[in-house]
């Protein structure tokens, strides 16, 4: 009986140790998953912000929309996306797409960071599927800040949809540590500088080349623009004609 009792105690210690190891492994795997998810979400946000495009003549399609009034931020931009961007294989060569980042309640009851995208150039006006992709699960934080160069300070909100901030900073928190939402397991903070600037309306006008004047006797064809003998030559590197 004594030997049996000692054996039971040893088995109990081994079982409890094994259970502790399993729980530790599950916690470590979950933390690693949250860290990986947060990195993927950070890269997607960074690529979308770096490729932002704005044309003032087409504001309904190129508006920069950011809403930070709720618990989680919301961001929707028109961006020229790289081939490595998540979901690019579904759109072929249509790299100019509107991308939306929003926190939604998932099937597990936890908030998830969901990305949706659709191309701006479509063959038809109807588009029923926006291809949602869950970037991160169990999101505790999704915050945005915008650098105002004129004030020289960070702003918690951006209300000018037809203008672009010079720098955007975002924070993503994923996973709860000890069941406390205020202590996320993985936190990613990234500051992204926007290289683009809004294209004004006057630069979007299409220039129709003039036909050569057949009655002109002294018209000398322009080698840089044969269709317009009267136009000054193009100046390489300046993006347009020089003023004569």
C-alpha positions as CSV (number, residue, x, y, z in Angstrom):
1,X,0.0,0.0,0.0
2,X,2.9,2.3,0.8
3,X,4.6,1.7,-2.5
4,X,1.3,2.2,-4.3
5,X,0.8,5.5,-2.6
6,X,4.2,6.7,-3.5
7,X,3.6,5.6,-7.1
8,X,0.4,7.6,-7.2
9,X,2.1,10.7,-5.9
10,X,4.9,10.4,-8.5
11,X,2.3,10.0,-11.3
12,X,0.4,13.0,-10.0
13,X,3.6,15.1,-10.1
14,X,4.4,13.9,-13.6
15,X,0.9,14.6,-14.8
16,X,0.8,18.1,-13.3
17,X,4.2,18.9,-14.8
18,X,3.1,17.7,-18.2
19,X,-0.1,19.8,-18.1
20,X,2.0,22.8,-17.1
21,X,4.3,22.2,-20.1
22,X,1.3,21.9,-22.5
23,X,-0.3,25.1,-21.2
24,X,3.0,26.9,-21.5
25,X,3.5,25.7,-25.1
26,X,-0.1,26.8,-26.0
27,X,0.5,30.2,-24.5
28,X,3.8,30.5,-26.3
29,X,2.3,29.4,-29.6
30,X,-0.6,31.9,-29.2
31,X,1.8,34.7,-28.4
32,X,4.0,33.9,-31.4
33,X,0.8,33.8,-33.6
34,X,-0.3,37.2,-32.3
35,X,3.2,38.6,-33.0
36,X,3.2,37.3,-36.5
37,X,-0.3,38.5,-37.2
38,X,0.6,42.0,-35.9
39,X,3.7,42.1,-38.1
40,X,1.6,41.1,-41.2
41,X,-1.0,43.8,-40.4
42,X,1.8,46.4,-39.9
43,X,3.4,45.6,-43.3
44,X,0.0,45.8,-45.0
45,X,-0.8,49.1,-43.5
46,X,2.7,50.4,-44.3
47,X,2.4,49.4,-48.0
48,X,-1.1,50.9,-48.3
49,X,0.0,54.2,-46.8
50,X,3.2,54.5,-48.7
51,X,1.4,54.0,-52.0
52,X,-1.4,56.5,-51.4
53,X,-2.6,58.3,-54.5
54,X,-4.9,61.4,-54.6
55,X,-6.3,63.2,-57.6
56,X,-8.4,66.3,-56.7
57,X,-10.5,66.0,-59.9
58,X,-11.6,62.5,-58.9
59,X,-12.1,63.0,-55.2
60,X,-15.0,60.5,-54.8
61,X,-12.5,57.8,-55.8
62,X,-9.3,59.0,-54.3
63,X,-10.5,60.5,-50.9
64,X,-8.2,59.9,-47.9
65,X,-10.7,58.8,-45.2
66,X,-9.6,58.4,-41.6
67,X,-12.0,58.1,-38.7
68,X,-10.6,58.0,-35.1
69,X,-13.7,58.9,-33.2
70,X,-14.6,55.4,-32.1
71,X,-12.8,52.8,-29.9
72,X,-10.9,51.6,-33.0
73,X,-9.6,53.7,-35.9
74,X,-10.9,53.3,-39.5
75,X,-8.8,54.0,-42.6
76,X,-9.7,53.9,-46.3
77,X,-7.2,55.0,-49.0
78,X,-6.7,54.7,-52.7
79,X,-3.2,53.3,-53.1
80,X,-0.9,51.9,-55.8
81,X,0.0,48.5,-54.2
82,X,3.0,46.2,-54.8
83,X,2.6,42.7,-56.2
84,X,3.5,41.3,-52.7
85,X,0.5,43.0,-51.1
86,X,-1.9,40.4,-49.6
87,X,-4.6,39.5,-52.1
88,X,-2.9,40.9,-55.1
89,X,-3.2,37.7,-57.0
90,X,-7.0,38.1,-57.2
91,X,-6.7,41.4,-59.1
92,X,-4.1,40.7,-61.8
93,X,-2.5,43.9,-63.0
94,X,-5.0,46.2,-61.3
95,X,-2.5,47.6,-58.8
96,X,-4.5,50.8,-58.1
97,X,-7.0,49.8,-55.5
98,X,-9.0,51.2,-52.6
99,X,-8.0,49.6,-49.4
100,X,-10.0,49.8,-46.2
101,X,-8.8,48.8,-42.7
102,X,-11.5,48.3,-40.0
103,X,-11.9,46.4,-36.7
104,X,-15.0,44.1,-36.8
105,X,-16.3,41.5,-34.4
106,X,-15.3,38.1,-35.5
107,X,-17.0,34.7,-35.2
108,X,-15.1,34.0,-32.0
109,X,-16.5,37.1,-30.4
110,X,-13.2,39.0,-30.4
111,X,-12.4,42.1,-32.5
112,X,-10.5,41.4,-35.7
113,X,-8.7,43.8,-38.0
114,X,-10.2,43.2,-41.4
115,X,-8.8,44.6,-44.7
116,X,-11.0,45.0,-47.8
117,X,-9.9,46.1,-51.2
118,X,-11.3,46.6,-54.7
119,X,-9.8,48.0,-57.9
120,X,-10.6,51.5,-58.9
121,X,-10.5,50.7,-62.7
122,X,-13.3,48.2,-63.5
123,X,-14.8,47.0,-66.7
124,X,-18.3,47.3,-65.1
125,X,-19.9,49.6,-62.6
126,X,-21.1,46.6,-60.4
127,X,-18.7,45.1,-57.8
128,X,-20.3,42.8,-55.3
129,X,-17.2,41.3,-53.6
130,X,-14.6,43.3,-51.8
131,X,-12.4,40.4,-50.7
132,X,-12.1,40.7,-46.9
133,X,-8.9,39.5,-45.3
134,X,-8.5,39.1,-41.6
135,X,-5.1,40.5,-40.8
136,X,-5.1,40.1,-37.0
137,X,-7.3,38.4,-34.4
138,X,-8.2,39.5,-30.9
139,X,-7.3,43.1,-31.5
140,X,-7.1,45.3,-28.4
141,X,-5.9,48.5,-30.1
142,X,-5.9,50.2,-33.5
143,X,-4.9,53.8,-33.3
144,X,-3.9,56.4,-35.9
145,X,-2.1,59.8,-35.6
146,X,-1.3,62.3,-38.2
147,X,1.5,64.8,-38.4
148,X,0.5,68.4,-39.2
149,X,3.5,70.1,-40.7
150,X,2.0,73.6,-40.3
151,X,1.3,73.1,-36.6
152,X,4.3,71.0,-36.0
153,X,2.4,68.5,-33.9
154,X,0.6,65.1,-34.0
155,X,-3.2,65.2,-34.5
156,X,-5.6,62.6,-33.2
157,X,-7.9,63.1,-36.2
158,X,-7.7,64.0,-39.8
159,X,-10.8,65.7,-41.3
160,X,-9.5,66.8,-44.7
161,X,-10.3,64.0,-47.1
162,X,-8.9,65.9,-50.1
163,X,-5.5,66.5,-48.4
164,X,-2.8,64.2,-47.2
165,X,-0.8,64.3,-44.0
166,X,2.9,64.3,-44.4
167,X,3.4,61.4,-41.9
168,X,1.0,58.8,-40.4
169,X,1.7,56.9,-37.2
170,X,-0.3,53.8,-36.2
171,X,-0.4,51.4,-33.3
172,X,-1.8,47.8,-33.4
173,X,-2.3,45.8,-30.2
174,X,-3.1,42.1,-30.5
175,X,-4.0,39.5,-27.8
176,X,-4.8,40.0,-24.1
177,X,-2.2,39.3,-21.5
178,X,-3.9,37.6,-18.5
179,X,-7.3,38.5,-19.8
180,X,-6.7,42.2,-19.5
181,X,-7.5,44.2,-22.7
182,X,-5.2,47.0,-21.5
183,X,-2.2,44.7,-21.7
184,X,-1.9,43.3,-25.3
185,X,0.5,40.5,-25.9
186,X,1.9,42.0,-29.1
187,X,2.2,45.7,-29.9
188,X,3.4,47.2,-33.2
189,X,4.0,50.9,-33.7
190,X,5.0,52.2,-37.1
191,X,5.6,55.7,-38.5
192,X,5.2,56.1,-42.3
193,X,6.0,59.1,-44.4
194,X,3.8,59.7,-47.4
195,X,5.8,60.5,-50.5
196,X,2.7,61.5,-52.6
197,X,0.9,64.8,-52.7
198,X,-2.5,65.6,-54.1
199,X,-2.5,66.1,-57.9
200,X,-4.3,69.4,-58.6
201,X,-7.1,69.6,-61.2
202,X,-5.1,71.7,-63.7
203,X,-2.5,69.0,-64.0
204,X,-5.1,66.4,-65.0
205,X,-6.3,68.1,-68.1
206,X,-5.6,66.2,-71.3
207,X,-3.6,68.1,-73.9
208,X,-4.9,67.3,-77.5
209,X,-2.0,67.7,-80.0
210,X,-2.7,70.1,-82.8
211,X,-2.5,68.9,-86.4
212,X,0.3,70.5,-88.6
213,X,-0.7,73.5,-90.7
214,X,-0.5,72.2,-94.2
215,X,-0.8,75.8,-95.6
216,X,2.2,77.0,-93.7
217,X,5.3,77.4,-95.8
218,X,7.8,78.1,-93.1
219,X,6.6,75.6,-90.5
220,X,9.6,73.6,-89.3
221,X,8.5,70.2,-87.7
222,X,9.5,69.8,-84.1
223,X,11.6,66.6,-83.8
224,X,10.3,66.1,-80.3
225,X,6.7,66.6,-81.2
226,X,6.1,66.1,-85.0
227,X,2.4,66.7,-84.7
228,X,2.8,70.3,-83.6
229,X,5.4,72.3,-85.5
230,X,4.7,75.5,-83.6
231,X,5.2,74.1,-80.1
232,X,8.5,74.6,-78.3
233,X,10.6,71.5,-77.9
234,X,10.2,69.2,-74.9
235,X,12.9,69.7,-72.3
236,X,13.9,66.3,-70.9
237,X,13.8,66.0,-67.2
238,X,11.3,68.8,-66.6
239,X,8.1,66.9,-67.4
240,X,6.8,69.4,-70.0
241,X,7.6,72.1,-72.6
242,X,9.8,75.0,-71.8
243,X,8.6,78.5,-72.3
244,X,10.1,80.0,-75.4
